Amino acid sequence: MRRHHTALLALAALLLMGTSHTRRVGDDPLVVVVSAASSLREMSQSQVTNIFLGRYKRLPSGERAFPADSATEKARFYRELVGKTPGEISAYWARLIYSGRTVPPEQISSPDQVIEWVEQTPGAIAYVPLAAADHRVRVVFELGKADD
Amino acid sequence: MPDRASACRHFMIACALALASSFALAEGFSLRPGLFGTLGVNWHANDDLSYRRSAAQYGGARGGTLDASVDSLLGVQLNARFTDALDAVGQVVARQQPNGGWHPQTTLAFVRVEPAPGLQLRFGRLGLDSVPGADSRLVGYALPTIRPVPEVFAALSVDFIDGADITYRFDRGDNLFQLKAYTGEHDSRTYIDGAPFDLYDIRSTGVTASWFRDGWEARVGAGTGKFLDNGDSQLLVDLLASLPLPSSVAAARALDSTGARSHFHHLELHYDEGPWDLLAGYVRLINPRRTPHLPRQRMFHAQAAYRMGRFTPYLTWARIRTEAARLDTGLAGSPPFALLDSFAQAWLQAAQFNQRTLSAGVRFDLRPGIALKAQVDRIVAGRSVILLDERNFDSTARRTTLFSLALDFAF
């Protein structure tokens, strides 16, 4: 009987470890941003997930969505958003790209370039560390906030 | 009829490519090349058996030898983006064909138009997006396993259709819904009982409805395949019809696929979030006209994968059951015509696929874009289209354990 309890506790611990997407203490939180000129005010985690996983191309404001990945924050973003590693995200997109279903988000190298691109592109949506979000963009979702 | 259908398909593809090229000089034009493939080897101990992953493959992995022909393939793709709402995709894949050759085959060639966010139309050669994974089955890197479960995909030798589809997505709160309809024609080449066959030209039409929320996806769908001709079995049908025996004429009518319809419906539930990747599905194939060589089939499949760092161990289980079929040509006891009866019975038996497979394996992600996999399959078959006997005929009542290694990549 005790063995069964130990096994159940171990399984529960494994599941908790696997499904928690909490961010590390001390990290500047990642935020999802759109242009400051956009009428969009906020988004839910599900809406952000649908846009960045290529499932949906329309922002809640009705505009066509143009998502972009930031090379420096990409691994952390997908780990916190859907609990996936870069390898899993790469495999996920391989399925969509090579079945001809859709194309992946724009790839941008740095947060500064991300901010510039979001400001200049109607419908653009991307993610940056909170500290990098300035007056040119509007924060519509903060990762990890729902877990706090 | 096959020539006309083929000409129509090529005309459609040409129109799609011409339309695409006319936009090639538009502002914002970009090209994105891609490469994917698998280098795979298989081994099993049964000297009198060959293993193949699909009925469209020639030969297979012989027992006691390492074979690299079953899972290996190479694909190249070019995405051309003309505007935000218009792009085109071309894809060519080299893999083992039913005649044993490795000549490249065009697997995608379409133009995509998005007149509004959430609405997408595609024209040309498209991946057959019926059951989940059907349109990406060749992309090993995208799968947790080395290959899709054979019980669902081995007999379905159709990868693409020449036609059109329309997809509409909309959200309600956190729930995202997708409605999709597709129609198109395809031929079906396979390798049966030691010879390559052109099966039938088929027009497939179907609808699917999907729901997404966070890591969850549920899909239901239904479709119809209308058989436009008899392919290489036309000679058999003609010979049976020419004999002055009511039973052989009735058998010819039963084997005549022209105009017959085969319906299928399916249901899948997929959870893919965090380290878990769980999938379960059910597919059912029915033929209202009860044509004996297009029997009813039921397929069940389930998959569980759990990522631990760069390792992802997985388990899959799948089963296919096919309704037994009988055909009385009245020729079995007539020596001059017994050979004709044996051909007819062989044609019937080629559609019989009763098998279950339990697979266990592990995926190791070397880096994004490259994965190494090892897999063991325990296959138990009543009659199988993927286990061939020494004559390269479908085997009956066999069991084997298959060991596989694969290096998958996608860039």
Interface residues (C-beta under 8 A of the other chain):
Chain A: G18 T19 H21 S44 Q45 S46 Q47 T49 N50 R55 Y56 K57 R58 G62 E63 R64 A65 F66 V82 G83 K84 T85 P86 G87 E88 I89 S90 A91 Y92 A94 R95 L96 I97 Y98 S99 G100 R101 V103
Chain B: R32 G34 F36 G75 Q77 N79 R81 D84 D87 V89 Q91 L108 F110 R112 E114 P117 G118 R122 L126 G127 D129 D135 S136 L138 V139 Y141 A142 L143 R169 D171 G173 D174 N175 L176 Q178 F212 R213 D214 G215 D272 E273 G274 P275 W276 Y306 R307 R310 D365 R367 P368 G369 A371 A410
